[in-house]
Amino acid sequence: MALYHVNFFSQCLGGQTELYAVIPHDVPEMAAQNNPRYQRPPRVLVMLHGYSGNAADWVTGSRIREYAQEYNLAVLMPNGRNSFYVDKESTGEKYAAYVGSELLAYAAKAFGLDVSPENCIIGGLSMGGFGAIHTGLMFDSYSKVIGLSSALIVNQLAVMEDNPMANKAYYVNTFGDLSVAAMTDHNPEVLVLKRKKEGRKMPDIYMACGSEDFLFDANNELDAFLTEQGVAHEYHVSPGIHNWTFWNEYLEPAIKWALGE
């Protein structure tokens, strides 16, 4: 599998950013001929890393390169830093717009990929799981969304204080006024209600969280909200904590779900 490490200028971020990409255009002819998935163009899978991570996390922490070849996937892994993949008024960096639009446009130009919504999937873990769900609901760029151990913390921001992960100033810098953040477009629940009001089709959503994960209650909360709102989705729970053991358990099943296999 061809692995690219790319640095390019992002208008949304106002500067240089990095991207890892796995592109299945160098798969041996014999392997491609024996795999029916190569009878179609590669599907585009954007995978977002978690808090304190970087663009290389999925390459080093998972079997994503193996799955890219097996399932004929072009995998894009951007660097979201600690942005929660939201547009930040405090800095002018528009991470939501970057992942929701600009990244796909760049990939189409750089790698010749089909980035129509029906061909695009977005997923992530922890902060990246939040980013995938948030981006998938905010934009019409992705037809499938995968959130693993998603950091669905927006409803808790109003009472957020300094904690071992970050201080309160970080959350203010990221989400703005914490007392009203849950009522803004930062909240996936708000985006669901907006899509319903506007009559926009919901993306298909896949969620998974470990029952011992510190984010378990927050994931249960979104599952209950989606069920209440009649939003079709899958939610998987099994024993596990917030680590690569759990994420690797669900990565391939989530990919197969997104591909309808």
PyRosetta script that sets phi, psi and omega in degrees:
from pyrosetta import init, pose_from_sequence

init()
pose = pose_from_sequence("MALYHVNFFSQCLGGQTELYAVIPHDVPEMAAQNNPRYQRPPRVLVMLHGYSGNAADWVTGSRIREYAQEYNLAVLMPNGRNSFYVDKESTGEKYAAYVGSELLAYAAKAFGLDVSPENCIIGGLSMGGFGAIHTGLMFDSYSKVIGLSSALIVNQLAVMEDNPMANKAYYVNTFGDLSVAAMTDHNPEVLVLKRKKEGRKMPDIYMACGSEDFLFDANNELDAFLTEQGVAHEYHVSPGIHNWTFWNEYLEPAIKWALGE")
pose.set_psi(1, 135.3)
pose.set_omega(1, 178.1)
pose.set_phi(2, -75.7)
pose.set_psi(2, 125.5)
pose.set_omega(2, 178.5)
pose.set_phi(3, -113.6)
pose.set_psi(3, 120.4)
pose.set_omega(3, 179.8)
pose.set_phi(4, -108.4)
pose.set_psi(4, 141.3)
pose.set_omega(4, 168.3)
pose.set_phi(5, -121.1)
pose.set_psi(5, 110.1)
pose.set_omega(5, -168.8)
pose.set_phi(6, -116.7)
pose.set_psi(6, 137.4)
pose.set_omega(6, 168.0)
pose.set_phi(7, -114.2)
pose.set_psi(7, 128.9)
pose.set_omega(7, -179.8)
pose.set_phi(8, -149.2)
pose.set_psi(8, 165.0)
pose.set_omega(8, -177.7)
pose.set_phi(9, -86.8)
pose.set_psi(9, 127.6)
pose.set_omega(9, 177.9)
pose.set_phi(10, -106.9)
pose.set_psi(10, 123.5)
pose.set_omega(10, 175.1)
pose.set_phi(11, -65.4)
pose.set_psi(11, -39.9)
pose.set_omega(11, -177.5)
pose.set_phi(12, -65.0)
pose.set_psi(12, -33.7)
pose.set_omega(12, -177.2)
pose.set_phi(13, -96.8)
pose.set_psi(13, -10.6)
pose.set_omega(13, 177.0)
pose.set_phi(14, 70.6)
pose.set_psi(14, 30.1)
pose.set_omega(14, 179.3)
pose.set_phi(15, 174.4)
pose.set_psi(15, -172.1)
pose.set_omega(15, -179.7)
pose.set_phi(16, -71.5)
pose.set_psi(16, 143.4)
pose.set_omega(16, 174.7)
pose.set_phi(17, -141.9)
pose.set_psi(17, 165.1)
pose.set_omega(17, -177.8)
pose.set_phi(18, -115.1)
pose.set_psi(18, 154.8)
pose.set_omega(18, -178.5)
pose.set_phi(19, -145.4)
pose.set_psi(19, 131.3)
pose.set_omega(19, 165.9)
pose.set_phi(20, -99.2)
pose.set_psi(20, 138.8)
pose.set_omega(20, -179.8)
pose.set_phi(21, -139.0)
pose.set_psi(21, 133.1)
pose.set_omega(21, 172.7)
pose.set_phi(22, -108.0)
pose.set_psi(22, 117.2)
pose.set_omega(22, -174.2)
pose.set_phi(23, -120.0)
pose.set_psi(23, 122.6)
pose.set_omega(23, -174.0)
pose.set_phi(24, -86.7)
pose.set_psi(24, 46.9)
pose.set_omega(24, -179.7)
pose.set_phi(25, -100.7)
pose.set_psi(25, 6.8)
pose.set_omega(25, 177.6)
pose.set_phi(26, -120.6)
pose.set_psi(26, 19.3)
pose.set_omega(26, -180.0)
pose.set_phi(27, -66.6)
pose.set_psi(27, 133.7)
pose.set_omega(27, 179.4)
pose.set_phi(28, -53.2)
pose.set_psi(28, 139.5)
pose.set_omega(28, -175.3)
pose.set_phi(29, -55.4)
pose.set_psi(29, -39.4)
pose.set_omega(29, -178.9)
pose.set_phi(30, -64.1)
pose.set_psi(30, -40.8)
pose.set_omega(30, -179.8)
pose.set_phi(31, -66.0)
pose.set_psi(31, -40.0)
pose.set_omega(31, -179.9)
pose.set_phi(32, -68.7)
pose.set_psi(32, -39.5)
pose.set_omega(32, -178.4)
pose.set_phi(33, -64.7)
pose.set_psi(33, -31.0)
pose.set_omega(33, -178.6)
pose.set_phi(34, -90.2)
pose.set_psi(34, 4.8)
pose.set_omega(34, -178.2)
pose.set_phi(35, -120.2)
pose.set_psi(35, 111.5)
pose.set_omega(35, -176.7)
pose.set_phi(36, -62.6)
pose.set_psi(36, -17.1)
pose.set_omega(36, 179.9)
pose.set_phi(37, -69.1)
pose.set_psi(37, -17.2)
pose.set_omega(37, 178.5)
pose.set_phi(38, -86.5)
pose.set_psi(38, 7.2)
pose.set_omega(38, 172.4)
pose.set_phi(39, -84.8)
pose.set_psi(39, -2.2)
pose.set_omega(39, 175.5)
pose.set_phi(40, -124.2)
pose.set_psi(40, 163.5)
pose.set_omega(40, 174.0)
pose.set_phi(41, -64.5)
pose.set_psi(41, 158.3)
pose.set_omega(41, 178.7)
pose.set_phi(42, -64.0)
pose.set_psi(42, 137.4)
pose.set_omega(42, 171.8)
pose.set_phi(43, -76.9)
pose.set_psi(43, 150.8)
pose.set_omega(43, -179.4)
pose.set_phi(44, -100.3)
pose.set_psi(44, 124.7)
pose.set_omega(44, 179.6)
pose.set_phi(45, -122.9)
pose.set_psi(45, 114.4)
pose.set_omega(45, 174.9)
pose.set_phi(46, -94.8)
pose.set_psi(46, 125.2)
pose.set_omega(46, -179.4)
pose.set_phi(47, -119.8)
pose.set_psi(47, 124.1)
pose.set_omega(47, -174.7)
pose.set_phi(48, -102.9)
pose.set_psi(48, 137.1)
pose.set_omega(48, -179.9)
pose.set_phi(49, -83.4)
pose.set_psi(49, 172.3)
pose.set_omega(49, -178.6)
pose.set_phi(50, -94.3)
pose.set_psi(50, -179.5)
pose.set_omega(50, 178.6)
pose.set_phi(51, -58.3)
pose.set_psi(51, 136.2)
pose.set_omega(51, -178.5)
pose.set_phi(52, 70.9)
pose.set_psi(52, 5.7)
pose.set_omega(52, 178.5)
pose.set_phi(53, -92.0)
pose.set_psi(53, -166.6)
pose.set_omega(53, 178.4)
pose.set_phi(54, -154.0)
pose.set_psi(54, -179.3)
pose.set_omega(54, -173.0)
pose.set_phi(55, -63.8)
pose.set_psi(55, -20.7)
pose.set_omega(55, -177.6)
pose.set_phi(56, -87.9)
pose.set_psi(56, -4.4)
pose.set_omega(56, -170.8)
pose.set_phi(57, -57.5)
pose.set_psi(57, -45.2)
pose.set_omega(57, -177.7)
pose.set_phi(58, -68.8)
pose.set_psi(58, -29.5)
pose.set_omega(58, 177.9)
pose.set_phi(59, -70.1)
pose.set_psi(59, -40.8)
pose.set_omega(59, -175.0)
pose.set_phi(60, -89.4)
pose.set_psi(60, -24.1)
pose.set_omega(60, -173.5)
pose.set_phi(61, -101.5)
pose.set_psi(61, -11.3)
pose.set_omega(61, -174.5)
pose.set_phi(62, -138.3)
pose.set_psi(62, 179.8)
pose.set_omega(62, 178.1)
pose.set_phi(63, -96.9)
pose.set_psi(63, 34.5)
pose.set_omega(63, -172.6)
pose.set_phi(64, -62.4)
pose.set_psi(64, -33.2)
pose.set_omega(64, 179.2)
pose.set_phi(65, -67.8)
pose.set_psi(65, -39.1)
pose.set_omega(65, 177.6)
pose.set_phi(66, -64.6)
pose.set_psi(66, -43.4)
pose.set_omega(66, -179.7)
pose.set_phi(67, -68.2)
pose.set_psi(67, -34.0)
pose.set_omega(67, 178.0)
pose.set_phi(68, -59.7)
pose.set_psi(68, -42.2)
pose.set_omega(68, 178.5)
pose.set_phi(69, -71.4)
pose.set_psi(69, -43.9)
pose.set_omega(69, -177.5)
pose.set_phi(70, -62.3)
pose.set_psi(70, -40.7)
pose.set_omega(70, -172.4)
pose.set_phi(71, -106.9)
pose.set_psi(71, 8.5)
pose.set_omega(71, 179.4)
pose.set_phi(72, 53.9)
pose.set_psi(72, 64.1)
pose.set_omega(72, -178.4)
pose.set_phi(73, -117.5)
pose.set_psi(73, 136.8)
pose.set_omega(73, 166.9)
pose.set_phi(74, -96.5)
pose.set_psi(74, 110.9)
pose.set_omega(74, -173.1)
pose.set_phi(75, -102.8)
pose.set_psi(75, 124.3)
pose.set_omega(75, 178.6)
pose.set_phi(76, -109.0)
pose.set_psi(76, 127.3)
pose.set_omega(76, -175.9)
pose.set_phi(77, -127.8)
pose.set_psi(77, 91.6)
pose.set_omega(77, -176.8)
pose.set_phi(78, -80.4)
pose.set_psi(78, 164.4)
pose.set_omega(78, 172.7)
pose.set_phi(79, -94.2)
pose.set_psi(79, 113.4)
pose.set_omega(79, 178.8)
pose.set_phi(80, -99.7)
pose.set_psi(80, 2.8)
pose.set_omega(80, -175.8)
pose.set_phi(81, 48.8)
pose.set_psi(81, -135.4)
pose.set_omega(81, 178.2)
pose.set_phi(82, -111.0)
pose.set_psi(82, 40.6)
pose.set_omega(82, -170.2)
pose.set_phi(83, -83.3)
pose.set_psi(83, -14.0)
pose.set_omega(83, -168.1)
pose.set_phi(84, 58.8)
pose.set_psi(84, 13.5)
pose.set_omega(84, 176.6)
pose.set_phi(85, 57.0)
pose.set_psi(85, 39.9)
pose.set_omega(85, 175.6)
pose.set_phi(86, -116.9)
pose.set_psi(86, 159.6)
pose.set_omega(86, 173.4)
pose.set_phi(87, -75.8)
pose.set_psi(87, 128.3)
pose.set_omega(87, -173.4)
pose.set_phi(88, -108.6)
pose.set_psi(88, 110.1)
pose.set_omega(88, 178.9)
pose.set_phi(89, -63.0)
pose.set_psi(89, -31.6)
pose.set_omega(89, -174.9)
pose.set_phi(90, -66.8)
pose.set_psi(90, -28.6)
pose.set_omega(90, -177.6)
pose.set_phi(91, -117.9)
pose.set_psi(91, -14.7)
pose.set_omega(91, -175.9)
pose.set_phi(92, 82.7)
pose.set_psi(92, -1.7)
pose.set_omega(92, 178.4)
pose.set_phi(93, -77.4)
pose.set_psi(93, 127.5)
pose.set_omega(93, -176.1)
pose.set_phi(94, -110.1)
pose.set_psi(94, 79.4)
pose.set_omega(94, -177.1)
pose.set_phi(95, -70.4)
pose.set_psi(95, -34.4)
pose.set_omega(95, 178.1)
pose.set_phi(96, -63.9)
pose.set_psi(96, -46.9)
pose.set_omega(96, 178.6)
pose.set_phi(97, -65.1)
pose.set_psi(97, -34.9)
pose.set_omega(97, 178.3)
pose.set_phi(98, -62.3)
pose.set_psi(98, -51.4)
pose.set_omega(98, -178.3)
pose.set_phi(99, -74.3)
pose.set_psi(99, -32.4)
pose.set_omega(99, -176.2)
pose.set_phi(100, -80.8)
pose.set_psi(100, -16.3)
pose.set_omega(100, -175.0)
pose.set_phi(101, -146.1)
pose.set_psi(101, -60.6)
pose.set_omega(101, -170.2)
pose.set_phi(102, -62.9)
pose.set_psi(102, -41.3)
pose.set_omega(102, -179.2)
pose.set_phi(103, -58.7)
pose.set_psi(103, -44.2)
pose.set_omega(103, -179.9)
pose.set_phi(104, -66.3)
pose.set_psi(104, -40.4)
pose.set_omega(104, 178.7)
pose.set_phi(105, -62.6)
pose.set_psi(105, -40.5)
pose.set_omega(105, 178.0)
pose.set_phi(106, -65.0)
pose.set_psi(106, -42.7)
pose.set_omega(106, -179.0)
pose.set_phi(107, -64.3)
pose.set_psi(107, -35.9)
pose.set_omega(107, 177.1)
pose.set_phi(108, -63.2)
pose.set_psi(108, -42.0)
pose.set_omega(108, -178.7)
pose.set_phi(109, -73.2)
pose.set_psi(109, -42.1)
pose.set_omega(109, -174.5)
pose.set_phi(110, -78.1)
pose.set_psi(110, -36.7)
pose.set_omega(110, -172.8)
pose.set_phi(111, -119.0)
pose.set_psi(111, 0.4)
pose.set_omega(111, 178.5)
pose.set_phi(112, 67.3)
pose.set_psi(112, 32.5)
pose.set_omega(112, -176.1)
pose.set_phi(113, -86.6)
pose.set_psi(113, 151.3)
pose.set_omega(113, 171.9)
pose.set_phi(114, -81.5)
pose.set_psi(114, 110.7)
pose.set_omega(114, -177.0)
pose.set_phi(115, -110.7)
pose.set_psi(115, 28.7)
pose.set_omega(115, 172.7)
pose.set_phi(116, -65.6)
pose.set_psi(116, 149.3)
pose.set_omega(116, -175.6)
pose.set_phi(117, -54.0)
pose.set_psi(117, -39.1)
pose.set_omega(117, -177.7)
pose.set_phi(118, -68.2)
pose.set_psi(118, -13.7)
pose.set_omega(118, 179.6)
pose.set_phi(119, -101.4)
pose.set_psi(119, -1.7)
pose.set_omega(119, -171.0)
pose.set_phi(120, -115.7)
pose.set_psi(120, 137.8)
pose.set_omega(120, 179.4)
pose.set_phi(121, -125.7)
pose.set_psi(121, 142.1)
pose.set_omega(121, 174.1)
pose.set_phi(122, -127.0)
pose.set_psi(122, 136.7)
pose.set_omega(122, -179.6)
pose.set_phi(123, -146.0)
pose.set_psi(123, 170.7)
pose.set_omega(123, 177.9)
pose.set_phi(124, -178.8)
pose.set_psi(124, 172.2)
pose.set_omega(124, 178.7)
pose.set_phi(125, -121.2)
pose.set_psi(125, 143.3)
pose.set_omega(125, 175.8)
pose.set_phi(126, 54.8)
pose.set_psi(126, -118.1)
pose.set_omega(126, 175.8)
pose.set_phi(127, -55.5)
pose.set_psi(127, -37.2)
pose.set_omega(127, 178.4)
pose.set_phi(128, -69.9)
pose.set_psi(128, -29.3)
pose.set_omega(128, 174.3)
pose.set_phi(129, -66.6)
pose.set_psi(129, -43.2)
pose.set_omega(129, 172.7)
pose.set_phi(130, -57.9)
pose.set_psi(130, -47.6)
pose.set_omega(130, -178.6)
pose.set_phi(131, -59.3)
pose.set_psi(131, -39.0)
pose.set_omega(131, 179.6)
pose.set_phi(132, -65.9)
pose.set_psi(132, -47.2)
pose.set_omega(132, -179.9)
pose.set_phi(133, -65.0)
pose.set_psi(133, -45.4)
pose.set_omega(133, -179.8)
pose.set_phi(134, -61.8)
pose.set_psi(134, -48.0)
pose.set_omega(134, -178.8)
pose.set_phi(135, -65.8)
pose.set_psi(135, -42.5)
pose.set_omega(135, -179.2)
pose.set_phi(136, -62.2)
pose.set_psi(136, -30.8)
pose.set_omega(136, 179.2)
pose.set_phi(137, -86.7)
pose.set_psi(137, -30.5)
pose.set_omega(137, -176.9)
pose.set_phi(138, -76.8)
pose.set_psi(138, -37.0)
pose.set_omega(138, -177.0)
pose.set_phi(139, -113.7)
pose.set_psi(139, 164.9)
pose.set_omega(139, 177.7)
pose.set_phi(140, -103.7)
pose.set_psi(140, 28.0)
pose.set_omega(140, -172.2)
pose.set_phi(141, -87.3)
pose.set_psi(141, -19.3)
pose.set_omega(141, -173.6)
pose.set_phi(142, -127.9)
pose.set_psi(142, 137.7)
pose.set_omega(142, 177.6)
pose.set_phi(143, -94.1)
pose.set_psi(143, -17.8)
pose.set_omega(143, -178.6)
pose.set_phi(144, -131.5)
pose.set_psi(144, 141.2)
pose.set_omega(144, -178.4)
pose.set_phi(145, -131.6)
pose.set_psi(145, 134.3)
pose.set_omega(145, 179.1)
pose.set_phi(146, -124.4)
pose.set_psi(146, 121.9)
pose.set_omega(146, 177.1)
pose.set_phi(147, -122.6)
pose.set_psi(147, 115.1)
pose.set_omega(147, 179.5)
pose.set_phi(148, -107.4)
pose.set_psi(148, 121.8)
pose.set_omega(148, -179.2)
pose.set_phi(149, 48.7)
pose.set_psi(149, 48.4)
pose.set_omega(149, -170.7)
pose.set_phi(150, -65.7)
pose.set_psi(150, 137.1)
pose.set_omega(150, -180.0)
pose.set_phi(151, -82.7)
pose.set_psi(151, 74.1)
pose.set_omega(151, -176.1)
pose.set_phi(152, -87.6)
pose.set_psi(152, 71.9)
pose.set_omega(152, -169.5)
pose.set_phi(153, -100.6)
pose.set_psi(153, -0.2)
pose.set_omega(153, -170.5)
pose.set_phi(154, -60.5)
pose.set_psi(154, -39.1)
pose.set_omega(154, -178.8)
pose.set_phi(155, -69.7)
pose.set_psi(155, -11.5)
pose.set_omega(155, 178.1)
pose.set_phi(156, -101.8)
pose.set_psi(156, -1.1)
pose.set_omega(156, -173.5)
pose.set_phi(157, -66.0)
pose.set_psi(157, -30.8)
pose.set_omega(157, -176.8)
pose.set_phi(158, -61.8)
pose.set_psi(158, -24.6)
pose.set_omega(158, 179.5)
pose.set_phi(159, -114.2)
pose.set_psi(159, 16.0)
pose.set_omega(159, -177.9)
pose.set_phi(160, -70.9)
pose.set_psi(160, 133.3)
pose.set_omega(160, 174.7)
pose.set_phi(161, -126.8)
pose.set_psi(161, -177.8)
pose.set_omega(161, 175.7)
pose.set_phi(162, -56.6)
pose.set_psi(162, 139.7)
pose.set_omega(162, 178.7)
pose.set_phi(163, -146.7)
pose.set_psi(163, 173.7)
pose.set_omega(163, -177.7)
pose.set_phi(164, -60.4)
pose.set_psi(164, -21.6)
pose.set_omega(164, -179.6)
pose.set_phi(165, -79.8)
pose.set_psi(165, -46.5)
pose.set_omega(165, -176.8)
pose.set_phi(166, -164.6)
pose.set_psi(166, 162.3)
pose.set_omega(166, 177.7)
pose.set_phi(167, -88.6)
pose.set_psi(167, 168.8)
pose.set_omega(167, -175.8)
pose.set_phi(168, -60.3)
pose.set_psi(168, -35.3)
pose.set_omega(168, -179.1)
pose.set_phi(169, -59.6)
pose.set_psi(169, -34.9)
pose.set_omega(169, 177.2)
pose.set_phi(170, -61.8)
pose.set_psi(170, -45.7)
pose.set_omega(170, -178.7)
pose.set_phi(171, -65.3)
pose.set_psi(171, -37.8)
pose.set_omega(171, 176.5)
pose.set_phi(172, -64.3)
pose.set_psi(172, -44.1)
pose.set_omega(172, 179.0)
pose.set_phi(173, -61.5)
pose.set_psi(173, -33.4)
pose.set_omega(173, -176.7)
pose.set_phi(174, -83.7)
pose.set_psi(174, -46.5)
pose.set_omega(174, -170.6)
pose.set_phi(175, -109.9)
pose.set_psi(175, -5.1)
pose.set_omega(175, -178.2)
pose.set_phi(176, 82.8)
pose.set_psi(176, -149.2)
pose.set_omega(176, -179.0)
pose.set_phi(177, -61.2)
pose.set_psi(177, 111.0)
pose.set_omega(177, -174.2)
pose.set_phi(178, -68.1)
pose.set_psi(178, -23.5)
pose.set_omega(178, -178.2)
pose.set_phi(179, -69.5)
pose.set_psi(179, -20.6)
pose.set_omega(179, -178.1)
pose.set_phi(180, -122.6)
pose.set_psi(180, 1.5)
pose.set_omega(180, -175.0)
pose.set_phi(181, -56.7)
pose.set_psi(181, -36.2)
pose.set_omega(181, -178.2)
pose.set_phi(182, -68.5)
pose.set_psi(182, -13.2)
pose.set_omega(182, -179.8)
pose.set_phi(183, -101.0)
pose.set_psi(183, 6.9)
pose.set_omega(183, -177.3)
pose.set_phi(184, -107.8)
pose.set_psi(184, -179.2)
pose.set_omega(184, 178.2)
pose.set_phi(185, -68.7)
pose.set_psi(185, -3.9)
pose.set_omega(185, 172.6)
pose.set_phi(186, -68.8)
pose.set_psi(186, -18.8)
pose.set_omega(186, -174.4)
pose.set_phi(187, -94.9)
pose.set_psi(187, 119.1)
pose.set_omega(187, 177.1)
pose.set_phi(188, -55.6)
pose.set_psi(188, -31.4)
pose.set_omega(188, 178.9)
pose.set_phi(189, -64.7)
pose.set_psi(189, -41.0)
pose.set_omega(189, 176.5)
pose.set_phi(190, -62.1)
pose.set_psi(190, -40.9)
pose.set_omega(190, -179.4)
pose.set_phi(191, -66.7)
pose.set_psi(191, -37.1)
pose.set_omega(191, 176.2)
pose.set_phi(192, -60.3)
pose.set_psi(192, -47.7)
pose.set_omega(192, -179.0)
pose.set_phi(193, -63.4)
pose.set_psi(193, -37.7)
pose.set_omega(193, 177.8)
pose.set_phi(194, -64.9)
pose.set_psi(194, -45.2)
pose.set_omega(194, -179.4)
pose.set_phi(195, -61.7)
pose.set_psi(195, -41.7)
pose.set_omega(195, 179.0)
pose.set_phi(196, -62.7)
pose.set_psi(196, -44.6)
pose.set_omega(196, -179.4)
pose.set_phi(197, -62.9)
pose.set_psi(197, -37.6)
pose.set_omega(197, -177.9)
pose.set_phi(198, -85.6)
pose.set_psi(198, -5.9)
pose.set_omega(198, 179.3)
pose.set_phi(199, 72.8)
pose.set_psi(199, 24.8)
pose.set_omega(199, 179.8)
pose.set_phi(200, -87.4)
pose.set_psi(200, 140.0)
pose.set_omega(200, -179.8)
pose.set_phi(201, -64.6)
pose.set_psi(201, 135.8)
pose.set_omega(201, 176.9)
pose.set_phi(202, -78.6)
pose.set_psi(202, 143.2)
pose.set_omega(202, 170.1)
pose.set_phi(203, -70.8)
pose.set_psi(203, 155.8)
pose.set_omega(203, 173.4)
pose.set_phi(204, -73.6)
pose.set_psi(204, 136.8)
pose.set_omega(204, -173.0)
pose.set_phi(205, -122.6)
pose.set_psi(205, 133.6)
pose.set_omega(205, 176.1)
pose.set_phi(206, -122.8)
pose.set_psi(206, 125.6)
pose.set_omega(206, 179.0)
pose.set_phi(207, -126.1)
pose.set_psi(207, 147.8)
pose.set_omega(207, 173.5)
pose.set_phi(208, -148.2)
pose.set_psi(208, 141.8)
pose.set_omega(208, 178.5)
pose.set_phi(209, -153.1)
pose.set_psi(209, 142.9)
pose.set_omega(209, 177.9)
pose.set_phi(210, -75.5)
pose.set_psi(210, 144.0)
pose.set_omega(210, -176.4)
pose.set_phi(211, -70.8)
pose.set_psi(211, -15.1)
pose.set_omega(211, 175.2)
pose.set_phi(212, -104.7)
pose.set_psi(212, 8.1)
pose.set_omega(212, 179.8)
pose.set_phi(213, -73.6)
pose.set_psi(213, 142.0)
pose.set_omega(213, 178.7)
pose.set_phi(214, -67.8)
pose.set_psi(214, -12.2)
pose.set_omega(214, 177.3)
pose.set_phi(215, -100.7)
pose.set_psi(215, 10.1)
pose.set_omega(215, -176.2)
pose.set_phi(216, -60.5)
pose.set_psi(216, -46.9)
pose.set_omega(216, -178.4)
pose.set_phi(217, -61.8)
pose.set_psi(217, -39.9)
pose.set_omega(217, -179.7)
pose.set_phi(218, -65.9)
pose.set_psi(218, -37.4)
pose.set_omega(218, 176.9)
pose.set_phi(219, -69.2)
pose.set_psi(219, -38.9)
pose.set_omega(219, 175.0)
pose.set_phi(220, -60.2)
pose.set_psi(220, -38.5)
pose.set_omega(220, -179.2)
pose.set_phi(221, -62.8)
pose.set_psi(221, -44.9)
pose.set_omega(221, 179.1)
pose.set_phi(222, -68.6)
pose.set_psi(222, -38.7)
pose.set_omega(222, 176.4)
pose.set_phi(223, -57.1)
pose.set_psi(223, -45.7)
pose.set_omega(223, 179.6)
pose.set_phi(224, -64.1)
pose.set_psi(224, -40.0)
pose.set_omega(224, 179.1)
pose.set_phi(225, -64.2)
pose.set_psi(225, -46.2)
pose.set_omega(225, -179.9)
pose.set_phi(226, -62.2)
pose.set_psi(226, -39.8)
pose.set_omega(226, 177.8)
pose.set_phi(227, -63.8)
pose.set_psi(227, -44.9)
pose.set_omega(227, 179.2)
pose.set_phi(228, -60.6)
pose.set_psi(228, -36.9)
pose.set_omega(228, -178.1)
pose.set_phi(229, -86.2)
pose.set_psi(229, 0.8)
pose.set_omega(229, 178.6)
pose.set_phi(230, 70.8)
pose.set_psi(230, 27.2)
pose.set_omega(230, 179.1)
pose.set_phi(231, -89.5)
pose.set_psi(231, 117.0)
pose.set_omega(231, -179.6)
pose.set_phi(232, -63.8)
pose.set_psi(232, 130.5)
pose.set_omega(232, 178.9)
pose.set_phi(233, -162.8)
pose.set_psi(233, 165.5)
pose.set_omega(233, 173.2)
pose.set_phi(234, -115.5)
pose.set_psi(234, 138.2)
pose.set_omega(234, 177.8)
pose.set_phi(235, -133.5)
pose.set_psi(235, 121.4)
pose.set_omega(235, -176.5)
pose.set_phi(236, -115.0)
pose.set_psi(236, 133.0)
pose.set_omega(236, 178.7)
pose.set_phi(237, -127.5)
pose.set_psi(237, 135.8)
pose.set_omega(237, 173.8)
pose.set_phi(238, -154.2)
pose.set_psi(238, 165.6)
pose.set_omega(238, 178.1)
pose.set_phi(239, -56.4)
pose.set_psi(239, 136.7)
pose.set_omega(239, 179.6)
pose.set_phi(240, 165.1)
pose.set_psi(240, 158.8)
pose.set_omega(240, 176.8)
pose.set_phi(241, -116.4)
pose.set_psi(241, -166.9)
pose.set_omega(241, -172.9)
pose.set_phi(242, -89.4)
pose.set_psi(242, 76.8)
pose.set_omega(242, -177.1)
pose.set_phi(243, -153.9)
pose.set_psi(243, 175.3)
pose.set_omega(243, -175.9)
pose.set_phi(244, -67.1)
pose.set_psi(244, -24.5)
pose.set_omega(244, 177.1)
pose.set_phi(245, -59.7)
pose.set_psi(245, -45.4)
pose.set_omega(245, 179.2)
pose.set_phi(246, -70.1)
pose.set_psi(246, -46.2)
pose.set_omega(246, -176.9)
pose.set_phi(247, -62.8)
pose.set_psi(247, -38.8)
pose.set_omega(247, 177.8)
pose.set_phi(248, -69.9)
pose.set_psi(248, -26.9)
pose.set_omega(248, 176.1)
pose.set_phi(249, -63.5)
pose.set_psi(249, -33.1)
pose.set_omega(249, -173.6)
pose.set_phi(250, -106.0)
pose.set_psi(250, -8.1)
pose.set_omega(250, -175.6)
pose.set_phi(251, -61.9)
pose.set_psi(251, -52.5)
pose.set_omega(251, -178.8)
pose.set_phi(252, -67.1)
pose.set_psi(252, -44.1)
pose.set_omega(252, 175.6)
pose.set_phi(253, -57.7)
pose.set_psi(253, -36.8)
pose.set_omega(253, 178.6)
pose.set_phi(254, -67.0)
pose.set_psi(254, -40.3)
pose.set_omega(254, 177.5)
pose.set_phi(255, -62.7)
pose.set_psi(255, -46.3)
pose.set_omega(255, 179.6)
pose.set_phi(256, -61.9)
pose.set_psi(256, -39.6)
pose.set_omega(256, 175.2)
pose.set_phi(257, -59.4)
pose.set_psi(257, -47.0)
pose.set_omega(257, -177.4)
pose.set_phi(258, -63.9)
pose.set_psi(258, -30.3)
pose.set_omega(258, 179.9)
pose.set_phi(259, -89.4)
pose.set_psi(259, -2.9)
pose.set_omega(259, 179.9)
pose.set_phi(260, 74.2)
pose.set_psi(260, 29.7)
pose.set_omega(260, -177.5)
pose.set_phi(261, -105.5)
pose.dump_pdb("model.pdb")
